[in-house]
Amino acid sequence: MYSRTMNHFVTICSSMSRTPLNSLKSDEAGPKQGPTFQDGQRRVDYVLTYHIQKPQSFRRKTSHFGDYRILRSLRRSLSMMRGRDTPPPKEDPEVAAHKHRLDYHEDDKRFRQTEFEDNLREMGLELEKDEGNKIPGIGFLKIHAPWNVLCREAEFMKLKMPTKKVCDVVERINLFIRKATAPLHPKVEPNRAQNMLFYPLLSCQILYDEWASYSVFYKYQPIGLIRKYFGEKIGLYFAWLGVYTQMLIPAAIVGAIVFLYGCATVDNDIPSMEICDPRNNITMCPLCDRACSYWKLKTACGTARASHLFDNPATVFFSIFMALWAAMFMEHWKRRQMRLNYIWDLTGFEEEEIDTTACLLLYVCSYFSLDYVLITLFQEKKVKLTCTDRAPAYMTGLFTMLIMVGVTFAVVFGVILYRISIKAALHMSSNPTARTNIRATVKGTAAVINLVIIIIMDEVYGALARWLTLLEVPKTDKSFEERLIIKTFVLKFANAFSPIVYLAFFRGRMVGRPGDYVYVIGSYRMEECAHAGCLMELCIQLCITMLGKQLIQNNLFEIGIPKIKKLIRRRKSDMDSQQQEDYNMTLQRHEKDHFLGPFVGLSPEYMEMIIQFGMVTLFVASFPLAPLFALLNNIIEIRLDAKKFVTEVRRPIAARAKDIGIWYNLLRGLSKVAVIVNAFVISFTSDFIPRLVYQYMYSPDGSMHGFVNHTLSYFNVSDFQPGTAPLQPMHLGYEVQICRYKDYRETPWSNTPYDLSKEFWAILACRLAFVVVFQNVVMLMSDFVDWLIPDIPKDISLQIHKEKILMVELFMKEEEGKKLLRDSHANQSPLQPRSRPASHTPSNC
């Protein structure tokens, strides 16, 4: 039976290993158009691999069987010692029964292989076996699709020939734009593009030169060639990735301008100037119990200036811009997708859903080594699963995902405890360098720890989501893919964004106040934000997570892991480098492609881009440089994926698709959630609302002078709880009676000491009002953009309308011809025999 080497569940049912023709160099003895059959004429269109003999791992699968083999050899040796006349002992019945089952299994596999090959021949395909190759234990089945078979399948698929385009104003404008941007287009001649279906080596070389090379990073992708070589599904992915990367260009430019605006205005920011002014002798309360002492506010000067780079009035404008950008991106992709559907003849295409229940059951039974009779029943679809049968798998999946999300939260809580403990340890350190860089050390190390945990857990969650989906045994392949995507997205999204959500919305909210702090797990005091807010720490976490995932997980893993595998395979080989090179020269193309890595699907590629899209849109108010980093990464990612598809993995099975599926719904959902998240980030995480409230309600002269003092409350050090006062109260050189902390509370000498002040409630009301107004205004603007831009381009809609008119005219002419034919038959003499009308022969391709 054909071996299962691909991870797609459809191949489980057919049990085939597809070895595509993906090499860049042809055999020296072969023709230029690629590998052929032994006659040198028929081109090899497809190659299947299968095992010629039973693998040794299967023989060792049952330990008892190996023991019986040893006993049999001992008995045979004893019988030879006793003499040749002694009759051989009878075979053990259990061993004989096991051998019979194995033989039956092998015979059934050979029968199914023969039946599968006969079905291919009945479809008109031509086959040729190649078992005398240089790869031991592996056979190849070459397949050739004759021209009449291709024409017949094209008729079944209702492929349309392109109609003549009318040169109107829109077409002339498009032609002018194409000529103006000619240096950005790949050098692909139209006649070479038309011949790529018949000359795959030529097409692969074109893709390698004009797509998979880093030297052409500034050019458009040859989407048409990608679609013809890999199929519509992969073509749509790279088309979507190209549109997303193009749309990141204006977002990156505006984000860089916002960042530069913060750099240009940092010296004029009054709150930062007040914090850095040494004349403002403000003594702050300790940041931790006992180990920490009093400190001067001017020591937070660097943090305050750095926070202004990301927390300035321009970030509000940038948040609104990114919300509209997301809406325009979705509309632009819908128009691009509709254009590709028309060009690729997918407007009337309806995706077929294949029932894969029996295939998945077969895989599960084989995985858990169940009885072969049960496997046979599943193959013949005599066992069907109902909703009641699937209920345990659904419950298992639900509880497992809840547990893993809880594990993610537990990891975040562990990093919180790390920050609290390491901060106290550094404050107690005798090293002056460690004491002066406490905040930077804690922020940086915690962000790196979060990054490492995210990368590790991503791999765990990906495997877990696939295992849970297999347990559910979805009915169709589309259902399998959608369930797998949803599970993977939920787990990986929670894994990547849990630390960011904590920093944005929870850190510093449940702290308490001096003398009445909130503690967790005994003596761990909850973290406080810096005086300039938590936005700077949120920016650091976003920056490290985004850059780390892109550089390490997405790029280095994709480049490094294949190279490491090749190195390991070479070291395990008995041949040296020269012998390995000589051996590779003797292999045919399909034998070389057999050693390429399997294609694991597009879900990992989409998933990393969806997570990136979330980081670009969800918290863009705190990190305006996120679009720029995403743009730089995607420029490399496109060429890296292209090189992987062309040279590193087996050529995927071409699959038709008219859209990107459930990924569009995830993108649209993220763009809507991003509006709400950015509204809360601006309102509650940044100081934008407190500054506006102070400037227009409490400032004596309408300026920001005095804002820092307005945000600080007073605390009498005699109100410390026992055992929490600083161990070194004279750290500043004088006795402290009153210290300050960031909060809006009443003074110690008021009638209601340390209660929330009226300023707190006024600012809270303004924050909530801003969230409501911002959300509704931006949503309304996004919906207006959605309504303003039509989903179908005008030239495409006109062309579709003209085609409908041509089809109606064609049908009318055909009906007129039939009517004239009937009239001519009616006017014939009754004595004259009627001639049968000529049968309509199908059009030749």
N, C-alpha and C positions, 0 to 999 in steps of 0.2 A: 504494500500500500504506500502511497506517496506520503512522505514524512511531513510532520507538522513542524514547520520552522518559523511560521509567521504568527504574530500575536493576535491578529484579527480573528474574531470568533467565526466569521464565515469560513475561514480556512480550516477550522476545526471540523466543520461538517464535511467538507470535501477532502480533508486530510492531504493537502497538497503543499509542496514547497515551491513557490514561484521563484525561478532564477531569471530575472530580467536581464536584458542585454544593455548594460550600463557602462561598459568600458569605453575608454577614449581611443584606444589603439586597436586596430583590426589585426587579424592574423596575417602573417606575411604571405602565406599560400592562398588565402581566401580572396574573393573578389572585393572590390572597393565598396560595394553597397552593403557589406556586412556578412555575417555567417550564413551559410546555406546548407541544404541537405547534401548528401554525398554525390548527387548528380550535378552539383554546382550551379543549378538553375533556380530551384525553389528556395526562397528566402525564409530563414527561421524567424518567425514572429513571436514565439513564446517558448519557454523552456520550463518543464516540470522536473523536479528531482525526486528520487525514491531510493530506498535502501534495497540493495541486491540481496543481502543476507541479514539474518537476525542480529541485532546489536548485542554485544556481550553484556551490557547493563541489564538487559531483559532476562538473560539467563541467570544472573545473580540476584534477581529480584526476590526469589524465595530461598531463604537460608536452608530449609529442610531439603530442598532439591540438591543443593550443593553437597550436603552431608551424605545423601544417598549416592551421589556420584562417587564420593570417596569410598563408601562401603562397597560399592560395586567393583571398584578397581582392586580393593583388597581381596574380595572374594575371587576375582579373576586370577590374581597372582597366586592365591592359595590353591586354586584348582590346577593351575599349571604346574605347581610344585608336586601335587599328588599324582599327576600323570594325565596323559592325553585321553585315556580311556574313560576317565571319570566324566559323567554327563554334566554339562554346565548347570549351575543352580538356576532356579526359576526367578524371574524378575519380580521385584517387590510390587504388589498390586497398587500401592499408593503412588509409586514412581511411574508405573505404567499409566495410571489414570491421569496423572499430571502431564505426562508426555502427550497423551491423547488430547488433552485440552489445549496444550500448546500447539500441537499439529493442527487441530481444528481451527484455532485462532489464526495461524499462518495461512492455512488453506482459504479461510474466509477472506483474509486480507488480499490474497492473490486473486480470488474470484471477484472481489469488488474492484480491484485495480483493472482487471480485464474488462469488466462491465463498464467501468468509467471510460476506458479507451474506446470501446465499441460505441458508446454514446457520442464521443467526440467524432468518430468516423461517420456516424449517421448524420451528424450536423454538416458534413461536407469538409471537415478539417482533415488535413493530411499529416500523418504521424511518422516519426522515425526514431528508433531507440539507439542510444549510445551508451553501451555498458563497458566498452573496452577503453575507458578513459584512464587518466593517471591518478584519479582520486579513488582509493580503495573503498569498496562497500557502497559506492554511490553510483546510481545510474541516472541518465538524463533522457527525457522524452521531448524531442523537438517537435514543434507544431508549426504548420504553415497554413495560413488562411488564404485560399484562392480568391481571385477577384470576384467571381460570381457569388461566393459566400458573403464577401463584404458588401456587394450590391444588395443582396437579399436582406441582410441585417440592417442596412441603411434604410431600405423600404419599411421594414418592421418598426424601426425607430422613428420613422417619418422625418428623416433629415431633409432639410430644404436647401435648395440651391439659392445662392444670393441673387437678388433682383438688381436690376440696373438702377444706380443712384442718379437722382436728378440734381444737377448742379445748381443749387439755389444760393441765396445770400449766406445762409448759415454754413453751407458746405464750403463756400469761398473763404469765409472767415476762418474756419477750421484749417483749411489748406494754408492760409497765410500764417496762422499761428504755428503750424507744423514746420513750415519753412524757416520761420524765425527761431524756432527751438531745435533746429536740426542737429546741432552739436550735442544736444542732450539725449538724443535717441540712439539706440543701439544700431550698429551697422549690420543690418539684416536686409538683404535684397529680397524683393517680393518673390522672385522665382525660386530662391533658395528656401523661402518659407513654405512655398507650395509643395516642394519636393521632400520635405522633412519626413513625411509619413512613410515614404518609400526608401528613404536613405537615413536610417536612424543614427549611423555613425556621424554623418554630416551634421545632423541636428544636435547631437550631443556635443560635438566640437564647437558649434556655434554658441550653445548655451554656456559652455566652459569659457569661451573667449569673451562673450558679450554680456555675461550675467554672473558667473561664478568667480570673477576676477576682482580683486580689490582696486585695481587701477581704473575701473569703470564705475566707481562708487557714486559719481555725480550724474550718471545717466539713468534714464528710465529703464524699467525692466521690460524685456521682450515677453510680455504677458501672452501674446498669441502663440509664440513658440513653446512657452511653458505649458500652456493648455494642451497643445497638440502632442507634446512629448509625455506629460505626466497625467493629463486628464483635467476635466473641469473643476473637480473638487480642490485639487492642489493649486490650479490656476487661480481660483477665487481667493484662496488664502493669501497668495503672494500679491494679488491685486489689492486685497484689503490692507495688507501690510504696507504696500506702496502708498495707498491713499492716506493711511494713518500717519506715515512718515512725512508725507508732503504737508499734511495739515499741521504737523508739529512745528514747521518752520515759522509761521507767523506767531504761534504761541511762544516759541523759544525767543523770538526777537522781542516781543512785548515783555516777557518775563525778565530778560536781560536788562531792558530799559528800566523796569521797576526796581531791579536790584541796584543798577547804577544810580537811580534817583535816590535810593536810600544812602548810598555811599557819598553822593554829592551833598546831601542835606544833614549828614550826621553831626557836623560841627555846628549847625544852627538849631539843633534839637534842644529846646529849653530843658525838658526833664533830664536828659542825659547830662547837660551842662551843670544842673543843680546837684546831681549825684556825684559828679567828678570834682565839684568845687570843694577844695579843702577848707574853705571858710565855713561851710555848713557842718558844724561839729555835731553830727547825729550819731548817737550810740544805739546800736541795734541789739536786740535780745539774742541769746545763744541759739544756735541752729540745732543743737542736740543736748541731751541731759548730761550734766556733770562733766563730761570730757570737753565739751565746747564752752568757750567763754564769750564775753561780750566782744563786739567788733564794730568797726567804723563803716558807715555806709559808703564812703568814698572808695573802699577796697572793691566794690562792685562796679567800678567805673567801666572796665573793659566789657563786662557782660551787658551793661546798659547800652553802650555804644554799638555792640554787635547786634543786640536785639532790634535796634532801630533800622538796621539794614533790611529786616524782614517785617517789622511791625511799624508801618508808616501809612499815611493815608492812601498811598498808591496801591497798597495790597487790596483794598476794598474794590477799587476800580478793576484790578486784575482778576479778582474773584468773579465779578460780573462778566468780564470779558471771557473767562474760561468757561462759564456756564453757557454763554452764547456760542463759544467755539465748539463745545461738545454737541450742541444742537446742529450747528452747521456741518460738523464732521459727519454726523449720522445722516443728514440729508444729502450731503455730497456722496457718501458711500451708496445710498439708495439709488441715486442717479447713475453712478458708475456701475453698480450691479445691474441695473436695468439695461444699460448700454451693452454690457458684456452678454447679458441674456439674449439680446437681439442679435448681436454679432455671432454668438456661438450657437444660435438656434435653440435656445432653452425657454422661450416664452411659453410654449405649450407643454413643456416637460413636466411630468408628474413622477416623483420618485417612488419606486416600488419598494414596499416593505417586505423583506424576506423573513419568513417564519423560521427562527433559529432555536426554538425550544428544544427540539431533539438534539441539535448539535451541542448546545450548552450542557444538556443532561449527559450526553456522551462524554464531554470533557470532564465534568465533575466526577462521573463514575470512574473514568480512567485515572483521574488525579488521586482519588481515594482508594484505588485498587479494588473496586467492587466486582461482583461476579460477572462473568462475561455474558451469561444469559440475560441478565438485566440490561447490560449494555446493548445487546442485540435488540431487545424490546424497545429501548429508547431510539435506536437507529431506525427501526421500522415504524416509529411513531405510534406504537400500540399503547404507550403510557402517556397520558396527558395530565398536565398540571392545572388545577383550579386555583381560585383565589384563596380558598382555605388551605391548600397545599403550600402556597407561597407566604401565608401569614407568618409562620415562624421566621422566615428569612427577612421579611419586612421588619418585624419587631427586633430581630437581632441587629439589623442595620441601623435602626433608629437609636437603640440604646447604645450601640457601639459608637455612633457619631456623637451622641451627647456626652459619653464618657471621654472621648478624645478632645472635644471642645473644652470639657472640664480640665483635662490635662494641660491644654494650652493656657487656660487661665491660671492653673497652678504654677506653670513655668514662669508666667509673667509675675506672679506673686513672689516666686523664688528670687527673681532678679530684683524685685523691690526690696526684699530682705537683704540681698547682697549690697545694694546701694546704701541702705541704712547702716549696716554693720561696718562696711568699709569706710564710710564717712566718719563714723565714731573712731575707728582705728587710726585713721590718718590724723585726726585731731589730737589723738593721744601720742602720736609719733614724736620722737625727739629730733627727727631730721627736718631742718627748716625748709628744704626744697619741697618735701612732701606736704608740709603744712601750708605752703603758699599756693600750691596747685591742686587743692583738694577738689574743687568743683570740676575742673577739666579732667582730672583723673577719673573721678566717679562717672561723669557723663560718658567719656570715651570708652572706658572698659565695659560699662553696662551695655552700651550700644553694640559693641563688638560681640559680647556674650549673646545678646538677643539675635544678632545676625547668624552666629554659628548654630544656635538652636533652631532658627527658622529654616536654615538650609538642611539640617539633619531631619527635622520633622517633616519637611516637604516630601522627601523621599519615602518616609514611612507612610504618610497620608496617601500618597499616590498609589502605593501597593495595597494599602488597606481598602481604599475606595474601589479598586478593581476587584478585590476578593469579595467584598460585600455585594457588588453588582452581579458577580457570577453566582452567588448564593441565591439571588432572587430569580434567576433564570428568566430574563425578559423574553417576551414573545417574539419580538422582531429586532432586527439589527439596529434600526433607528431608535427604538426604545432602550436598547442596551447602551447605545452611545449617549443618549440624553441623560439617562440615570447616572452613568459613570461621570459625565461632565458635572452634573449638579453636585454629586457627592464630593468630587475632587475640588470643585470651586468652594463649597462651603468650608471644607477642612483647611484648604490652603489660604483662603481669604482670612479666616479666623486666625490662622497661624501667623500670617504676615502683618495683620493690622491690629492685633490685640495690644502689643506694646505701644503702638502709636495712639490708639484710642485712649489708653490709660493716661498717657502724657497729656493728651489734648483736653480731656473732659473730667478726669478723676483726680489727678495729682494736684494737691494743694486745696482740694474742696472739702476734704474730711480730716482736717488737721487739728482743729480746735484753736486754742490760744495759749499764750504763756500762763502757766499755773493751772491749766485745764486741757492738756493735750489729749489726743486720742491715741491709744496704744493698741498694738496687735501682737498676739503671741507673747504675752507677758510685758516685756520692757521695750519692745520695738516701737518707737514713735513714728507716726506716719510722716511721709516726706512733705516738705514745703517747697514751693516754687521760689525762684530767685526774685529779688525785688522787681526786676524788669518783666517778670512773668515766666510762664513755662514755655513760651513760644520758641525761645532759643533752643531749649532742650528738645522740643518737638522737631525743630528743623534739623538738629544734629542726628536724631534717630532716623528721620526720613532720609537724610543724605547718605548715612552709612548703610542703611538697609537697601536703599535703591541701588547705590553703586555696587554694594557687595553682591546682591542677587544678580545684577546684570553682568558684572565682571567675573565672578566666581562661578555661580550656579549656571548661568546661561551661556557664557562664552568659554571660560576655561574648561568647564566640564565637557562641553561639546567638542572642543579642540583636543583636550588632554586625554580624555578617556579612550577615544578610538586609537590614539597613538600608543597609549599604554598597553591596550589589548594587542596591538600589532607587535609591540616589543616583547610582550610575554609569549606570544605565539612563536616568534622567531627564536627566543631563548629555549623554548621547549623543543624546538625542532633539532634534529641531529645534524642538519646541514649548516655550513657556514654561510656568510653573506653572499659569496660568489656562487656557491652551489644553489642557494635559494634563488638568486637572480637567474641562473641558467634554467632552473626548474620552472620558474614563472614564464620564461620565454617559450617553453614547450607546451604550456597550457593553452587551450582554446579559450575563446572569449567567455562562453558560458561556464567553463570551469573556473576561470578567474572570478567571475561575478558570484560564484557559489560561496566564495570566502568573504564577500562583503557582508556588512551588518544588515540585519533585517530592518525593514521599515515598520516603526511602531505606531504610526498614525500621526494625525495633525493635532491631537488634543494637547500634548505637551507644548507645542509651538504656540497654539492659541492661548493656553493658560498663562504662560509667562507674559504675553502681551496684554492679557486682560488684567493681571495683577499690576503691571506697569501702568496701564490706563487708569486704574484706581488710584495709584500714587500720584499720577499727574493731575487728576481732577478732584479727588476727595479732600486733600489737605493742601491744595495749592496756595491758600492764603498764608500758610506758614513757610512755604518753600517755593518761591517764584522761579527758581532755577531748575525745577523738576522737568519742565518741558525741554529745556536745553540738554540736560543729561539724557533724557529719553531719546531725543533726536540723534545725538551722537551714538548712542547704543544701537539704535535701529539701523543706522547707516552701515554699521559693522554687521548687525544681525542678518540683514538681507543677504549680503554676500556670503556670510558664514553658512546660513541655511542653504543657499544656492550651491555652494561647494559641497556641502554634506549630501544634498540630494543627487548631485551629478556624479560624485566620485566616491563617497564613503558608504552609502547604503544601497541596497538592491533597488532597482527601479520599481516604484510602487505600482499597484494595479490601478489602471485608469478607471476613475469612477465619475459618473455624471452627477452634477448638483447645480441647482439654480440659485442658491443662496448659501450663506455661511451658517444657517441653521440656528440653533439655540444661542450661539455666541452673540448674535445681534440683540436678542432679548436681554442678555446679561449686560451688554454695553449700554443699552438704553436705560436699564435699571440703575446702573452705576452713575450715569449722567444725571438722572433725577435725584438720586441720593446725594450726589456731590453738592447740589444746591443747598440742601438742608445742612449738610455737614459743614460747609464753608460758612454758612450763616451763623452756626453755633461757635465755630472757631473764631470768627471775627468778633462775635458778641461776648463770649465768655472766656476765651483763652487769651486774646490780645487785650491791650489797654485802649483800644479805639473808642469804645463807649464811655469808659470812665473819663477819658480826656475830653470828649465832647460835652459830657455833663458838667465837668468842672469849668470848662471854658465859658459855657453859656448860662450856668446857674450859680456858680460859687466864686468865680474869679472876680476880684474887685475891678480890674481894668480890662477884662475880656481877653486876656492872654493866658499863657500856660505857666506863668511865674507863680510859684507856690504850689504846683500840682503835687510834687513829691511829698511835701509836708502834709498835704491834704489826704494822701493815701495812707499815712502812718498813724497808728494809734499808740497810746501811752500804756505802760505797764509798770506798776510798782514792784520792785524786786523782792520786797518783803512778802509778796503774795505767792511766791514759789511754793510748790508742794514739797513736803519733806523728802530729801534725798534727790532732788532734781536740780538744785542750784549749782552753779559752776564751781568746780574744784579750785579754780584760780580766779577769784573775783577781782583781783588787782592786776589782771593781765594788761590792761591799758595804762596802768600807772596811777590810777586814782579809783576811789570808791564810787561805784555806780548806784544811784538811787532810783532813777527812772530810765528804762530802755524803751525802744520803739519797735514795733512789728507791723507788717503790712496787713491791714484789715480796716474795716469801717466799724469801730466799736466806741462805746462811751468811755470817758476818762475814768481813772480810779477814784477821783474826787467828786464824781457826779452822784445823783441819787440812785441811779441804776448802773453801777460800775460794770464795765465789760459786756454790757448788752449791745446787740446790734443797733447801730445808729440809724437815724432817718436817712442819712446819705446812702447807706447800704440799700435800703428799700427803694429809694429813688433810682439808683443805678440799676438795680435788678429789674424794675419795671421798664426802664429804657432798653435794657438788653432784650427782654422778651418781646417788646414792641419792635425792635430792630429785626429780630428773627422772623417775625410774622410778615413785616413789610418787605424785607429782603427776599424771602422765599416766594411770596406771591408776585412781586414785581419781576423777578428774574424768571420764574416759571411762565408768566404771561409773555415776557419777551421771547423766551425759547419757543413757546407754542406759536407765537407770531412768525418767527423765523421758519418753523415747520410748515406753517400754512402758506407762507409767502413763496417758498421754493417748491416747485412741482417735483413729484417723485420721478416722472418720466421726462427726459429731455425733449425739447420741442422737435428737433430734427428726427428723433427716433419715433415720436408719436406720429409725425407726418409720414414717415416711411411706412409705418405699420398701417396707417390709413390708406396709403396708396396701394399697398399689397392687398388689402382687403378688397379694394376696388378692382384690382387686376384679377383676383380670384373670382369675384362676382361676374366680371366680363367673361372669364374663361368658362365658368359654369353655364352662362347664358349661351355662349357659342356652342358648347357641347349639347345643350338641350335643343337648340335650333337644328343642329346636325341630326340629332335623333328624330326630331319631328319631320325633317325633310326625308329621312330614310323611311319612316313609317308611311308618309304620303306616297312615296314612290312605290312601296310595296302594295299599298291599297289600290293604286292605279294600274297595276299589272293585270293581265288577262287571267281569268280563273283557270283556263286550260294550261297556262304556262306555270310550270312549277316554281315555287318561291325559292329564292336563293337565301341561304342563311346569312345573317349579317356577320361580318368579320368579327371574330372575338378580339376583345381589347387586350392586346399584349402589354405586359408591364414595361414601363420605360427602362431602357438600358442605362445603367450608370456610366 
